[in-house]
Amino acid sequence: MKKIRTGDQVVVITGRDKGKKGTVSAMLGDKILVDGVNQYKKNVKPNPATGVTGGVIDKAMPIQISNVALVDADGKPSRVGIKEVDGKKVRFLKTTGATLTA
């Protein structure tokens, strides 16, 4: 069972974007895409055949899953544990003990 999933609210705990919060939009193996985090400028060539205009765009780059932590109800980073409830494995936050749905 993965401890961080798509749609979770996370906070960056290390790196140049430390302290930024966002939602996980994609899982890419051991890396994730987080909305609004790890943005880079990318130069794009114009391509009239596909209707792409050239210029500089902001692109979200993947970040290591070990550099983020889930956000608890207080907005603080929390580690995630897994426990069994009614015969099913569920994720829970170690700071508050709250279980996570889905």
N, CA, C and O atoms as CSV, one atom per row, in Angstrom:
chain,resi,resn,atom,element,x,y,z
A,1,MET,N,N,0.843,-1.175,0.000
A,1,MET,CA,C,0.000,0.000,0.000
A,1,MET,C,C,0.894,1.245,0.000
A,1,MET,O,O,1.815,1.356,0.809
A,2,LYS,N,N,0.616,2.169,-0.904
A,2,LYS,CA,C,1.401,3.396,-0.993
A,2,LYS,C,C,0.932,4.372,0.068
A,2,LYS,O,O,-0.264,4.492,0.334
A,3,LYS,N,N,1.885,5.069,0.671
A,3,LYS,CA,C,1.549,5.991,1.744
A,3,LYS,C,C,1.076,7.340,1.217
A,3,LYS,O,O,0.304,8.026,1.886
A,4,ILE,N,N,1.533,7.734,0.016
A,4,ILE,CA,C,1.077,8.972,-0.612
A,4,ILE,C,C,0.430,8.611,-1.932
A,4,ILE,O,O,0.988,7.845,-2.717
A,5,ARG,N,N,-0.744,9.159,-2.175
A,5,ARG,CA,C,-1.516,8.839,-3.378
A,5,ARG,C,C,-1.908,10.111,-4.115
A,5,ARG,O,O,-1.757,11.217,-3.597
A,6,THR,N,N,-2.410,9.936,-5.327
A,6,THR,CA,C,-2.903,11.054,-6.120
A,6,THR,C,C,-4.084,11.696,-5.403
A,6,THR,O,O,-4.982,11.002,-4.926
A,7,GLY,N,N,-4.077,13.022,-5.332
A,7,GLY,CA,C,-5.152,13.758,-4.678
A,7,GLY,C,C,-4.859,14.140,-3.237
A,7,GLY,O,O,-5.635,14.882,-2.635
A,8,ASP,N,N,-3.762,13.657,-2.667
A,8,ASP,CA,C,-3.403,13.989,-1.287
A,8,ASP,C,C,-2.829,15.401,-1.213
A,8,ASP,O,O,-2.171,15.865,-2.144
A,9,GLN,N,N,-3.090,16.083,-0.085
A,9,GLN,CA,C,-2.480,17.376,0.192
A,9,GLN,C,C,-1.127,17.118,0.831
A,9,GLN,O,O,-1.042,16.411,1.836
A,10,VAL,N,N,-0.059,17.687,0.257
A,10,VAL,CA,C,1.290,17.473,0.773
A,10,VAL,C,C,2.004,18.806,0.962
A,10,VAL,O,O,1.611,19.829,0.402
A,11,VAL,N,N,3.062,18.765,1.767
A,11,VAL,CA,C,3.928,19.920,1.969
A,11,VAL,C,C,5.356,19.458,1.699
A,11,VAL,O,O,5.741,18.350,2.071
A,12,VAL,N,N,6.141,20.324,1.046
A,12,VAL,CA,C,7.534,20.003,0.742
A,12,VAL,C,C,8.354,20.234,2.009
A,12,VAL,O,O,8.275,21.301,2.617
A,13,ILE,N,N,9.146,19.228,2.409
A,13,ILE,CA,C,9.903,19.324,3.656
A,13,ILE,C,C,11.378,19.616,3.447
A,13,ILE,O,O,12.084,19.895,4.416
A,14,THR,N,N,11.865,19.563,2.222
A,14,THR,CA,C,13.263,19.876,1.962
A,14,THR,C,C,13.428,20.366,0.520
A,14,THR,O,O,12.604,20.070,-0.345
A,15,GLY,N,N,14.491,21.110,0.278
A,15,GLY,CA,C,14.759,21.610,-1.069
A,15,GLY,C,C,14.415,23.076,-1.216
A,15,GLY,O,O,14.082,23.743,-0.236
A,16,ARG,N,N,14.492,23.575,-2.427
A,16,ARG,CA,C,14.283,25.009,-2.660
A,16,ARG,C,C,12.834,25.430,-2.500
A,16,ARG,O,O,12.563,26.615,-2.301
A,17,ASP,N,N,11.888,24.493,-2.582
A,17,ASP,CA,C,10.469,24.799,-2.414
A,17,ASP,C,C,9.966,24.419,-1.028
A,17,ASP,O,O,8.770,24.192,-0.847
A,18,LYS,N,N,10.863,24.345,-0.048
A,18,LYS,CA,C,10.501,23.923,1.306
A,18,LYS,C,C,9.385,24.801,1.867
A,18,LYS,O,O,9.454,26.029,1.815
A,19,GLY,N,N,8.356,24.145,2.405
A,19,GLY,CA,C,7.235,24.856,3.002
A,19,GLY,C,C,6.052,25.042,2.071
A,19,GLY,O,O,4.962,25.377,2.535
A,20,LYS,N,N,6.228,24.836,0.778
A,20,LYS,CA,C,5.117,24.997,-0.164
A,20,LYS,C,C,4.164,23.813,-0.060
A,20,LYS,O,O,4.581,22.672,0.142
A,21,LYS,N,N,2.870,24.111,-0.204
A,21,LYS,CA,C,1.852,23.071,-0.140
A,21,LYS,C,C,1.201,22.922,-1.500
A,21,LYS,O,O,1.142,23.869,-2.283
A,22,GLY,N,N,0.714,21.718,-1.770
A,22,GLY,CA,C,0.041,21.461,-3.034
A,22,GLY,C,C,-0.628,20.109,-3.024
A,22,GLY,O,O,-0.547,19.363,-2.048
A,23,THR,N,N,-1.296,19.803,-4.132
A,23,THR,CA,C,-2.001,18.541,-4.288
A,23,THR,C,C,-1.238,17.659,-5.257
A,23,THR,O,O,-0.759,18.130,-6.288
A,24,VAL,N,N,-1.126,16.386,-4.932
A,24,VAL,CA,C,-0.441,15.433,-5.801
A,24,VAL,C,C,-1.311,15.201,-7.029
A,24,VAL,O,O,-2.465,14.790,-6.910
A,25,SER,N,N,-0.753,15.468,-8.217
A,25,SER,CA,C,-1.536,15.310,-9.446
A,25,SER,C,C,-1.172,14.047,-10.215
A,25,SER,O,O,-1.982,13.547,-10.997
A,26,ALA,N,N,0.046,13.517,-10.006
A,26,ALA,CA,C,0.443,12.303,-10.726
A,26,ALA,C,C,1.542,11.585,-9.959
A,26,ALA,O,O,2.360,12.202,-9.277
A,27,MET,N,N,1.538,10.259,-10.090
A,27,MET,CA,C,2.577,9.427,-9.493
A,27,MET,C,C,3.454,8.909,-10.631
A,27,MET,O,O,2.949,8.329,-11.591
A,28,LEU,N,N,4.764,9.117,-10.525
A,28,LEU,CA,C,5.703,8.699,-11.561
A,28,LEU,C,C,6.788,7.821,-10.940
A,28,LEU,O,O,7.947,8.226,-10.854
A,29,GLY,N,N,6.413,6.637,-10.516
A,29,GLY,CA,C,7.369,5.744,-9.863
A,29,GLY,C,C,7.701,6.256,-8.480
A,29,GLY,O,O,6.825,6.343,-7.620
A,30,ASP,N,N,8.986,6.603,-8.252
A,30,ASP,CA,C,9.384,7.129,-6.946
A,30,ASP,C,C,9.348,8.654,-6.918
A,30,ASP,O,O,9.844,9.261,-5.969
A,31,LYS,N,N,8.773,9.279,-7.937
A,31,LYS,CA,C,8.611,10.730,-7.995
A,31,LYS,C,C,7.139,11.067,-8.162
A,31,LYS,O,O,6.348,10.237,-8.610
A,32,ILE,N,N,6.778,12.294,-7.799
A,32,ILE,CA,C,5.397,12.742,-7.934
A,32,ILE,C,C,5.368,14.140,-8.535
A,32,ILE,O,O,6.346,14.884,-8.455
A,33,LEU,N,N,4.242,14.485,-9.134
A,33,LEU,CA,C,3.990,15.840,-9.607
A,33,LEU,C,C,3.063,16.508,-8.607
A,33,LEU,O,O,1.995,15.983,-8.292
A,34,VAL,N,N,3.474,17.673,-8.106
A,34,VAL,CA,C,2.668,18.418,-7.147
A,34,VAL,C,C,2.320,19.758,-7.783
A,34,VAL,O,O,3.197,20.466,-8.278
A,35,ASP,N,N,1.029,20.104,-7.766
A,35,ASP,CA,C,0.581,21.360,-8.363
A,35,ASP,C,C,1.216,22.553,-7.648
A,35,ASP,O,O,1.135,22.655,-6.424
A,36,GLY,N,N,1.844,23.450,-8.401
A,36,GLY,CA,C,2.419,24.665,-7.858
A,36,GLY,C,C,3.782,24.506,-7.211
A,36,GLY,O,O,4.297,25.457,-6.622
A,37,VAL,N,N,4.378,23.326,-7.309
A,37,VAL,CA,C,5.678,23.072,-6.681
A,37,VAL,C,C,6.664,22.621,-7.753
A,37,VAL,O,O,6.298,21.900,-8.681
A,38,ASN,N,N,7.922,23.052,-7.616
A,38,ASN,CA,C,9.001,22.672,-8.519
A,38,ASN,C,C,8.716,23.116,-9.956
A,38,ASN,O,O,8.826,22.327,-10.895
A,39,GLN,N,N,8.348,24.396,-10.111
A,39,GLN,CA,C,8.054,24.970,-11.420
A,39,GLN,C,C,9.352,25.439,-12.079
A,39,GLN,O,O,10.193,26.068,-11.437
A,40,TYR,N,N,9.503,25.130,-13.349
A,40,TYR,CA,C,10.665,25.560,-14.123
A,40,TYR,C,C,10.210,26.229,-15.404
A,40,TYR,O,O,9.130,25.948,-15.924
A,41,LYS,N,N,11.066,27.131,-15.910
A,41,LYS,CA,C,10.805,27.793,-17.188
A,41,LYS,C,C,11.308,26.898,-18.314
A,41,LYS,O,O,12.405,26.347,-18.231
A,42,LYS,N,N,10.506,26.754,-19.367
A,42,LYS,CA,C,10.899,25.935,-20.508
A,42,LYS,C,C,10.662,26.733,-21.773
A,42,LYS,O,O,9.596,27.318,-21.965
A,43,ASN,N,N,11.674,26.751,-22.637
A,43,ASN,CA,C,11.541,27.420,-23.919
A,43,ASN,C,C,10.898,26.464,-24.911
A,43,ASN,O,O,11.347,25.330,-25.074
A,44,VAL,N,N,9.836,26.933,-25.578
A,44,VAL,CA,C,9.097,26.090,-26.519
A,44,VAL,C,C,9.183,26.711,-27.901
A,44,VAL,O,O,8.924,27.900,-28.081
A,45,LYS,N,N,9.554,25.882,-28.882
A,45,LYS,CA,C,9.604,26.355,-30.266
A,45,LYS,C,C,8.190,26.432,-30.830
A,45,LYS,O,O,7.343,25.604,-30.495
A,46,PRO,N,N,7.932,27.414,-31.677
A,46,PRO,CA,C,6.614,27.462,-32.311
A,46,PRO,C,C,6.454,26.354,-33.350
A,46,PRO,O,O,7.403,26.012,-34.056
A,47,ASN,N,N,5.264,25.804,-33.434
A,47,ASN,CA,C,4.959,24.762,-34.417
A,47,ASN,C,C,3.583,25.067,-35.006
A,47,ASN,O,O,2.562,24.684,-34.435
A,48,PRO,N,N,3.555,25.760,-36.155
A,48,PRO,CA,C,2.271,26.147,-36.746
A,48,PRO,C,C,1.408,24.949,-37.156
A,48,PRO,O,O,0.182,25.060,-37.199
A,49,ALA,N,N,2.026,23.822,-37.453
A,49,ALA,CA,C,1.254,22.651,-37.880
A,49,ALA,C,C,0.340,22.148,-36.769
A,49,ALA,O,O,-0.768,21.683,-37.035
A,50,THR,N,N,0.806,22.239,-35.521
A,50,THR,CA,C,-0.013,21.775,-34.394
A,50,THR,C,C,-0.656,22.926,-33.638
A,50,THR,O,O,-1.387,22.700,-32.674
A,51,GLY,N,N,-0.396,24.149,-34.060
A,51,GLY,CA,C,-1.005,25.306,-33.418
A,51,GLY,C,C,-0.309,25.730,-32.136
A,51,GLY,O,O,-0.911,26.414,-31.308
A,52,VAL,N,N,0.954,25.337,-31.953
A,52,VAL,CA,C,1.697,25.695,-30.748
A,52,VAL,C,C,2.427,27.006,-30.996
A,52,VAL,O,O,3.201,27.130,-31.945
A,53,THR,N,N,2.172,27.981,-30.132
A,53,THR,CA,C,2.917,29.225,-30.227
A,53,THR,C,C,4.175,29.098,-29.389
A,53,THR,O,O,4.169,28.445,-28.345
A,54,GLY,N,N,5.238,29.712,-29.838
A,54,GLY,CA,C,6.502,29.617,-29.131
A,54,GLY,C,C,6.541,30.550,-27.932
A,54,GLY,O,O,5.678,31.412,-27.767
A,55,GLY,N,N,7.549,30.363,-27.107
A,55,GLY,CA,C,7.723,31.239,-25.957
A,55,GLY,C,C,8.223,30.478,-24.754
A,55,GLY,O,O,8.650,29.327,-24.849
A,56,VAL,N,N,8.159,31.144,-23.623
A,56,VAL,CA,C,8.601,30.560,-22.365
A,56,VAL,C,C,7.367,30.161,-21.568
A,56,VAL,O,O,6.470,30.976,-21.349
A,57,ILE,N,N,7.323,28.901,-21.134
A,57,ILE,CA,C,6.189,28.422,-20.342
A,57,ILE,C,C,6.691,27.915,-18.999
A,57,ILE,O,O,7.856,27.540,-18.863
A,58,ASP,N,N,5.807,27.905,-18.009
A,58,ASP,CA,C,6.117,27.298,-16.721
A,58,ASP,C,C,5.718,25.843,-16.779
A,58,ASP,O,O,4.609,25.513,-17.198
A,59,LYS,N,N,6.621,24.969,-16.358
A,59,LYS,CA,C,6.362,23.545,-16.408
A,59,LYS,C,C,6.622,22.947,-15.033
A,59,LYS,O,O,7.644,23.231,-14.409
A,60,ALA,N,N,5.694,22.117,-14.563
A,60,ALA,CA,C,5.877,21.433,-13.282
A,60,ALA,C,C,6.767,20.219,-13.503
A,60,ALA,O,O,6.503,19.393,-14.377
A,61,MET,N,N,7.812,20.118,-12.711
A,61,MET,CA,C,8.731,18.997,-12.802
A,61,MET,C,C,8.502,18.064,-11.611
A,61,MET,O,O,8.026,18.504,-10.565
A,62,PRO,N,N,8.835,16.784,-11.761
A,62,PRO,CA,C,8.626,15.830,-10.668
A,62,PRO,C,C,9.534,16.121,-9.472
A,62,PRO,O,O,10.612,16.698,-9.613
A,63,ILE,N,N,9.074,15.711,-8.306
A,63,ILE,CA,C,9.837,15.862,-7.073
A,63,ILE,C,C,9.882,14.505,-6.381
A,63,ILE,O,O,8.929,13.731,-6.470
A,64,GLN,N,N,10.973,14.215,-5.699
A,64,GLN,CA,C,11.110,12.937,-5.011
A,64,GLN,C,C,10.026,12.787,-3.948
A,64,GLN,O,O,9.712,13.734,-3.227
A,65,ILE,N,N,9.464,11.595,-3.863
A,65,ILE,CA,C,8.389,11.337,-2.909
A,65,ILE,C,C,8.889,11.440,-1.469
A,65,ILE,O,O,8.103,11.687,-0.555
A,66,SER,N,N,10.202,11.251,-1.264
A,66,SER,CA,C,10.763,11.343,0.087
A,66,SER,C,C,10.904,12.789,0.550
A,66,SER,O,O,11.165,13.032,1.729
A,67,ASN,N,N,10.740,13.749,-0.348
A,67,ASN,CA,C,10.887,15.155,0.004
A,67,ASN,C,C,9.559,15.825,0.352
A,67,ASN,O,O,9.517,17.040,0.549
A,68,VAL,N,N,8.487,15.059,0.430
A,68,VAL,CA,C,7.186,15.610,0.791
A,68,VAL,C,C,6.589,14.817,1.945
A,68,VAL,O,O,6.960,13.669,2.191
A,69,ALA,N,N,5.653,15.456,2.649
A,69,ALA,CA,C,4.936,14.796,3.738
A,69,ALA,C,C,3.474,15.218,3.649
A,69,ALA,O,O,3.168,16.309,3.167
A,70,LEU,N,N,2.581,14.366,4.108
A,70,LEU,CA,C,1.163,14.700,4.111
A,70,LEU,C,C,0.888,15.814,5.104
A,70,LEU,O,O,1.617,15.975,6.083
A,71,VAL,N,N,-0.173,16.590,4.853
A,71,VAL,CA,C,-0.559,17.699,5.713
A,71,VAL,C,C,-1.682,17.224,6.627
A,71,VAL,O,O,-2.650,16.621,6.163
A,72,ASP,N,N,-1.555,17.497,7.939
A,72,ASP,CA,C,-2.626,17.125,8.860
A,72,ASP,C,C,-3.622,18.275,8.969
A,72,ASP,O,O,-3.510,19.257,8.236
A,73,ALA,N,N,-4.591,18.167,9.869
A,73,ALA,CA,C,-5.646,19.167,10.005
A,73,ALA,C,C,-5.100,20.526,10.454
A,73,ALA,O,O,-5.711,21.559,10.179
A,74,ASP,N,N,-3.961,20.532,11.139
A,74,ASP,CA,C,-3.359,21.778,11.605
A,74,ASP,C,C,-2.479,22.434,10.549
A,74,ASP,O,O,-1.982,23.539,10.764
A,75,GLY,N,N,-2.277,21.771,9.410
A,75,GLY,CA,C,-1.427,22.292,8.345
A,75,GLY,C,C,0.034,21.957,8.523
A,75,GLY,O,O,0.887,22.517,7.834
A,76,LYS,N,N,0.340,21.049,9.437
A,76,LYS,CA,C,1.716,20.657,9.687
A,76,LYS,C,C,2.024,19.348,8.974
A,76,LYS,O,O,1.121,18.549,8.727
A,77,PRO,N,N,3.308,19.119,8.635
A,77,PRO,CA,C,3.671,17.852,7.995
A,77,PRO,C,C,3.516,16.683,8.957
A,77,PRO,O,O,3.769,16.806,10.155
A,78,SER,N,N,3.094,15.543,8.410
A,78,SER,CA,C,2.879,14.360,9.232
A,78,SER,C,C,3.355,13.130,8.495
A,78,SER,O,O,3.204,13.020,7.278
A,79,ARG,N,N,3.935,12.196,9.249
A,79,ARG,CA,C,4.277,10.913,8.666
A,79,ARG,C,C,3.023,10.060,8.585
A,79,ARG,O,O,2.034,10.325,9.269
A,80,VAL,N,N,3.071,9.035,7.746
A,80,VAL,CA,C,1.912,8.184,7.507
A,80,VAL,C,C,2.225,6.776,7.985
A,80,VAL,O,O,3.313,6.252,7.748
A,81,GLY,N,N,1.260,6.176,8.657
A,81,GLY,CA,C,1.370,4.789,9.073
A,81,GLY,C,C,0.243,3.985,8.462
A,81,GLY,O,O,-0.713,4.540,7.920
A,82,ILE,N,N,0.366,2.670,8.555
A,82,ILE,CA,C,-0.668,1.781,8.032
A,82,ILE,C,C,-1.093,0.857,9.154
A,82,ILE,O,O,-0.259,0.227,9.805
A,83,LYS,N,N,-2.401,0.780,9.376
A,83,LYS,CA,C,-2.913,-0.138,10.387
A,83,LYS,C,C,-4.138,-0.850,9.832
A,83,LYS,O,O,-4.697,-0.452,8.810
A,84,GLU,N,N,-4.539,-1.895,10.513
A,84,GLU,CA,C,-5.663,-2.702,10.056
A,84,GLU,C,C,-6.901,-2.356,10.889
A,84,GLU,O,O,-6.873,-2.413,12.118
A,85,VAL,N,N,-7.983,-1.997,10.197
A,85,VAL,CA,C,-9.249,-1.675,10.843
A,85,VAL,C,C,-10.347,-2.492,10.169
A,85,VAL,O,O,-10.565,-2.373,8.963
A,86,ASP,N,N,-11.029,-3.313,10.942
A,86,ASP,CA,C,-12.110,-4.165,10.427
A,86,ASP,C,C,-11.636,-5.049,9.277
A,86,ASP,O,O,-12.381,-5.274,8.324
A,87,GLY,N,N,-10.421,-5.544,9.357
A,87,GLY,CA,C,-9.887,-6.440,8.338
A,87,GLY,C,C,-9.365,-5.748,7.095
A,87,GLY,O,O,-8.960,-6.421,6.147
A,88,LYS,N,N,-9.363,-4.407,7.068
A,88,LYS,CA,C,-8.850,-3.664,5.919
A,88,LYS,C,C,-7.695,-2.789,6.372
A,88,LYS,O,O,-7.697,-2.263,7.485
A,89,LYS,N,N,-6.709,-2.640,5.500
A,89,LYS,CA,C,-5.592,-1.764,5.787
A,89,LYS,C,C,-5.997,-0.327,5.486
A,89,LYS,O,O,-6.569,-0.047,4.432
A,90,VAL,N,N,-5.701,0.580,6.407
A,90,VAL,CA,C,-5.995,1.996,6.216
A,90,VAL,C,C,-4.760,2.812,6.573
A,90,VAL,O,O,-3.926,2.384,7.370
A,91,ARG,N,N,-4.658,3.984,5.976
A,91,ARG,CA,C,-3.569,4.902,6.277
A,91,ARG,C,C,-4.007,5.821,7.422
A,91,ARG,O,O,-5.180,6.179,7.527
A,92,PHE,N,N,-3.053,6.197,8.274
A,92,PHE,CA,C,-3.370,7.150,9.338
A,92,PHE,C,C,-2.200,8.089,9.528
A,92,PHE,O,O,-1.055,7.751,9.227
A,93,LEU,N,N,-2.509,9.291,10.039
A,93,LEU,CA,C,-1.490,10.303,10.295
A,93,LEU,C,C,-0.889,10.071,11.670
A,93,LEU,O,O,-1.618,9.865,12.641
A,94,LYS,N,N,0.428,10.101,11.762
A,94,LYS,CA,C,1.091,9.824,13.031
A,94,LYS,C,C,0.955,10.990,14.013
A,94,LYS,O,O,1.013,10.769,15.222
A,95,THR,N,N,0.777,12.219,13.533
A,95,THR,CA,C,0.676,13.363,14.447
A,95,THR,C,C,-0.664,13.387,15.166
A,95,THR,O,O,-0.712,13.624,16.373
A,96,THR,N,N,-1.763,13.143,14.437
A,96,THR,CA,C,-3.088,13.252,15.037
A,96,THR,C,C,-3.765,11.907,15.229
A,96,THR,O,O,-4.694,11.796,16.029
A,97,GLY,N,N,-3.323,10.893,14.520
A,97,GLY,CA,C,-3.956,9.588,14.605
A,97,GLY,C,C,-5.187,9.460,13.724
A,97,GLY,O,O,-5.856,8.428,13.747
A,98,ALA,N,N,-5.496,10.488,12.950
A,98,ALA,CA,C,-6.669,10.480,12.083
A,98,ALA,C,C,-6.456,9.526,10.916
A,98,ALA,O,O,-5.370,9.482,10.338
A,99,THR,N,N,-7.491,8.761,10.566
A,99,THR,CA,C,-7.399,7.857,9.421
A,99,THR,C,C,-7.713,8.621,8.150
A,99,THR,O,O,-8.482,9.582,8.163
A,100,LEU,N,N,-7.114,8.188,7.055
A,100,LEU,CA,C,-7.316,8.823,5.753
A,100,LEU,C,C,-8.286,7.989,4.935
A,100,LEU,O,O,-8.185,6.763,4.904
A,101,THR,N,N,-9.217,8.647,4.279
A,101,THR,CA,C,-10.179,7.946,3.434
A,101,THR,C,C,-9.593,7.736,2.045
A,101,THR,O,O,-8.764,8.520,1.583
A,102,ALA,N,N,-10.023,6.696,1.403
A,102,ALA,CA,C,-9.621,6.322,0.045
A,102,ALA,C,C,-8.191,6.125,-0.102
A,102,ALA,O,O,-7.720,5.807,-1.194
